[in-house]
Amino acid sequence: MKAKIQINEQNFDQMEKRVLDQVMTMSKSMIESFKFRMIYGTKVTKEQNDSTCKALNNFRQKNWDKSVSRKEAYEKYLSFY
């Protein structure tokens, strides 16, 4: 059975606003990520970066839990900090 969807101008405007908000949020996150990588790359030595990467991999191995959703995993990660 196919469902019919009726979209009026108000519903479309709400949907468009939600999509644009999501796009803006993602764009800002990407820009912040690039900014962090550029600043981080100029402030740390190769040895510091290697040490950080090794520590991050160890953290992931010890704390990775596939039984929880991504959202729960993210909240668990944030609770450590």
SEVEXZA-620145 format. One record per residue: x, y, z of N, C-alpha, C in turn; residue number from 1. Coordinates in steps of 0.05 Angstrom, whole numbers, plus 5000, padded with zeros to 4 digits. Layout:
<atoms>
+--------+---------+------+---------+----------+-------+--------+---------+------+-----+
: n_east : n_north : n_up : ca_east : ca_north : ca_up : c_east : c_north : c_up : num :
+--------+---------+------+---------+----------+-------+--------+---------+------+-----+
:      X :       Y :    Z :       X :        Y :     Z :      X :       Y :    Z : NUM :
...
+--------+---------+------+---------+----------+-------+--------+---------+------+-----+
</atoms>
This chain:
<atoms>
+--------+---------+------+---------+----------+-------+--------+---------+------+-----+
: n_east : n_north : n_up : ca_east : ca_north : ca_up : c_east : c_north : c_up : num :
+--------+---------+------+---------+----------+-------+--------+---------+------+-----+
:   5017 :    4976 : 5000 :    5000 :     5000 :  5000 :   5018 :    5025 : 5000 :   1 :
:   5013 :    5042 : 4982 :    5028 :     5067 :  4980 :   5014 :    5089 : 4997 :   2 :
:   5031 :    5103 : 5011 :    5020 :     5126 :  5027 :   5023 :    5151 : 5011 :   3 :
:   5004 :    5168 : 5013 :    5005 :     5194 :  5000 :   5014 :    5215 : 5021 :   4 :
:   5031 :    5232 : 5012 :    5040 :     5254 :  5029 :   5031 :    5280 : 5017 :   5 :
:   5019 :    5296 : 5035 :    5010 :     5322 :  5026 :   5028 :    5343 : 5039 :   6 :
:   5039 :    5359 : 5022 :    5057 :     5380 :  5032 :   5045 :    5407 : 5024 :   7 :
:   5040 :    5423 : 5044 :    5031 :     5450 :  5038 :   5055 :    5469 : 5041 :   8 :
:   5051 :    5494 : 5036 :    5073 :     5513 :  5038 :   5085 :    5515 : 5066 :   9 :
:   5069 :    5514 : 5086 :    5078 :     5515 :  5114 :   5095 :    5491 : 5121 :  10 :
:   5086 :    5467 : 5113 :    5101 :     5442 :  5119 :   5128 :    5443 : 5104 :  11 :
:   5127 :    5452 : 5079 :    5151 :     5454 :  5063 :   5171 :    5473 : 5076 :  12 :
:   5161 :    5496 : 5085 :    5179 :     5516 :  5097 :   5192 :    5504 : 5123 :  13 :
:   5176 :    5489 : 5139 :    5187 :     5477 :  5163 :   5209 :    5456 : 5155 :  14 :
:   5203 :    5440 : 5135 :    5222 :     5419 :  5127 :   5247 :    5432 : 5116 :  15 :
:   5244 :    5453 : 5100 :    5267 :     5467 :  5089 :   5284 :    5479 : 5111 :  16 :
:   5271 :    5490 : 5131 :    5286 :     5502 :  5154 :   5302 :    5481 : 5168 :  17 :
:   5290 :    5457 : 5173 :    5304 :     5436 :  5187 :   5328 :    5426 : 5171 :  18 :
:   5324 :    5423 : 5145 :    5346 :     5415 :  5127 :   5368 :    5435 : 5127 :  19 :
:   5362 :    5461 : 5125 :    5382 :     5482 :  5125 :   5396 :    5484 : 5151 :  20 :
:   5382 :    5480 : 5173 :    5395 :     5480 :  5200 :   5415 :    5457 : 5202 :  21 :
:   5407 :    5434 : 5192 :    5426 :     5411 :  5192 :   5450 :    5415 : 5175 :  22 :
:   5446 :    5427 : 5152 :    5468 :     5433 :  5134 :   5487 :    5453 : 5147 :  23 :
:   5476 :    5474 : 5159 :    5493 :     5494 :  5172 :   5508 :    5482 : 5195 :  24 :
:   5495 :    5465 : 5211 :    5509 :     5453 :  5234 :   5531 :    5435 : 5224 :  25 :
:   5526 :    5419 : 5203 :    5547 :     5402 :  5193 :   5570 :    5418 : 5181 :  26 :
:   5563 :    5440 : 5166 :    5584 :     5456 :  5154 :   5602 :    5469 : 5176 :  27 :
:   5589 :    5479 : 5197 :    5605 :     5491 :  5219 :   5623 :    5470 : 5232 :  28 :
:   5612 :    5446 : 5236 :    5628 :     5425 :  5248 :   5652 :    5418 : 5230 :  29 :
:   5648 :    5416 : 5204 :    5670 :     5410 :  5186 :   5691 :    5432 : 5186 :  30 :
:   5683 :    5457 : 5186 :    5702 :     5479 :  5187 :   5718 :    5478 : 5213 :  31 :
:   5704 :    5473 : 5236 :    5718 :     5472 :  5261 :   5738 :    5448 : 5261 :  32 :
:   5730 :    5427 : 5249 :    5748 :     5403 :  5247 :   5773 :    5410 : 5231 :  33 :
:   5770 :    5423 : 5208 :    5792 :     5431 :  5192 :   5810 :    5451 : 5207 :  34 :
:   5797 :    5470 : 5220 :    5812 :     5490 :  5236 :   5829 :    5476 : 5257 :  35 :
:   5816 :    5457 : 5272 :    5831 :     5443 :  5293 :   5855 :    5428 : 5281 :  36 :
:   5851 :    5414 : 5259 :    5873 :     5399 :  5246 :   5895 :    5417 : 5238 :  37 :
:   5889 :    5440 : 5227 :    5910 :     5459 :  5218 :   5925 :    5469 : 5242 :  38 :
:   5911 :    5478 : 5263 :    5925 :     5488 :  5287 :   5940 :    5466 : 5301 :  39 :
:   5928 :    5443 : 5304 :    5941 :     5420 :  5317 :   5967 :    5413 : 5303 :  40 :
:   5965 :    5412 : 5276 :    5988 :     5405 :  5260 :   6012 :    5424 : 5262 :  41 :
:   6006 :    5449 : 5269 :    6028 :     5469 :  5272 :   6039 :    5470 : 5300 :  42 :
:   6025 :    5458 : 5320 :    6032 :     5461 :  5348 :   6046 :    5436 : 5360 :  43 :
:   6043 :    5413 : 5347 :    6055 :     5388 :  5358 :   6077 :    5377 : 5341 :  44 :
:   6094 :    5363 : 5353 :    6116 :     5349 :  5339 :   6105 :    5323 : 5328 :  45 :
:   6121 :    5310 : 5311 :    6113 :     5284 :  5300 :   6112 :    5264 : 5323 :  46 :
:   6130 :    5265 : 5342 :    6130 :     5246 :  5364 :   6105 :    5250 : 5381 :  47 :
:   6097 :    5275 : 5386 :    6073 :     5280 :  5402 :   6048 :    5270 : 5387 :  48 :
:   6048 :    5274 : 5361 :    6025 :     5264 :  5345 :   6024 :    5234 : 5346 :  49 :
:   6047 :    5220 : 5343 :    6047 :     5191 :  5343 :   6038 :    5181 : 5371 :  50 :
:   6047 :    5194 : 5392 :    6039 :     5186 :  5419 :   6009 :    5190 : 5423 :  51 :
:   5998 :    5212 : 5413 :    5970 :     5217 :  5416 :   5954 :    5197 : 5400 :  52 :
:   5962 :    5190 : 5376 :    5948 :     5170 :  5360 :   5948 :    5143 : 5373 :  53 :
:   5971 :    5135 : 5385 :    5973 :     5110 :  5398 :   5955 :    5109 : 5423 :  54 :
:   5954 :    5131 : 5438 :    5937 :     5132 :  5462 :   5907 :    5131 : 5454 :  55 :
:   5901 :    5145 : 5432 :    5873 :     5145 :  5423 :   5864 :    5117 : 5414 :  56 :
:   5882 :    5103 : 5400 :    5875 :     5076 :  5391 :   5872 :    5057 : 5415 :  57 :
:   5889 :    5060 : 5435 :    5886 :     5044 :  5460 :   5860 :    5050 : 5474 :  58 :
:   5853 :    5076 : 5475 :    5828 :     5084 :  5488 :   5804 :    5071 : 5473 :  59 :
:   5804 :    5072 : 5447 :    5783 :     5061 :  5431 :   5780 :    5030 : 5435 :  60 :
:   5803 :    5017 : 5436 :    5802 :     4988 :  5440 :   5791 :    4980 : 5467 :  61 :
:   5798 :    4995 : 5488 :    5789 :     4989 :  5515 :   5760 :    4996 : 5519 :  62 :
:   5750 :    5017 : 5505 :    5724 :     5028 :  5511 :   5703 :    5023 : 5490 :  63 :
:   5710 :    5009 : 5468 :    5691 :     5005 :  5447 :   5670 :    4985 : 5455 :  64 :
:   5645 :    4992 : 5453 :    5623 :     4975 :  5461 :   5602 :    4975 : 5439 :  65 :
:   5601 :    4953 : 5424 :    5583 :     4951 :  5401 :   5554 :    4946 : 5409 :  66 :
:   5550 :    4941 : 5435 :    5523 :     4935 :  5444 :   5506 :    4960 : 5448 :  67 :
:   5519 :    4984 : 5446 :    5504 :     5009 :  5450 :   5502 :    5024 : 5424 :  68 :
:   5483 :    5041 : 5423 :    5479 :     5058 :  5399 :   5502 :    5079 : 5397 :  69 :
:   5504 :    5090 : 5373 :    5525 :     5111 :  5370 :   5520 :    5135 : 5389 :  70 :
:   5495 :    5142 : 5393 :    5489 :     5164 :  5411 :   5497 :    5157 : 5440 :  71 :
:   5491 :    5133 : 5449 :    5499 :     5125 :  5476 :   5529 :    5124 : 5478 :  72 :
:   5543 :    5114 : 5457 :    5572 :     5112 :  5458 :   5584 :    5140 : 5459 :  73 :
:   5572 :    5159 : 5444 :    5582 :     5187 :  5445 :   5578 :    5199 : 5473 :  74 :
:   5555 :    5194 : 5485 :    5550 :     5204 :  5512 :   5569 :    5192 : 5532 :  75 :
:   5575 :    5166 : 5529 :    5595 :     5153 :  5546 :   5622 :    5166 : 5543 :  76 :
:   5629 :    5171 : 5518 :    5655 :     5184 :  5512 :   5656 :    5211 : 5526 :  77 :
:   5635 :    5227 : 5523 :    5635 :     5254 :  5534 :   5636 :    5253 : 5565 :  78 :
:   5625 :    5231 : 5577 :    5625 :     5230 :  5606 :   5653 :    5227 : 5617 :  79 :
:   5672 :    5217 : 5601 :    5699 :     5215 :  5610 :   5713 :    5242 : 5613 :  80 :
:   5702 :    5262 : 5600 :    5714 :     5288 :  5600 :   5694 :    5308 : 5611 :  81 :
+--------+---------+------+---------+----------+-------+--------+---------+------+-----+
</atoms>
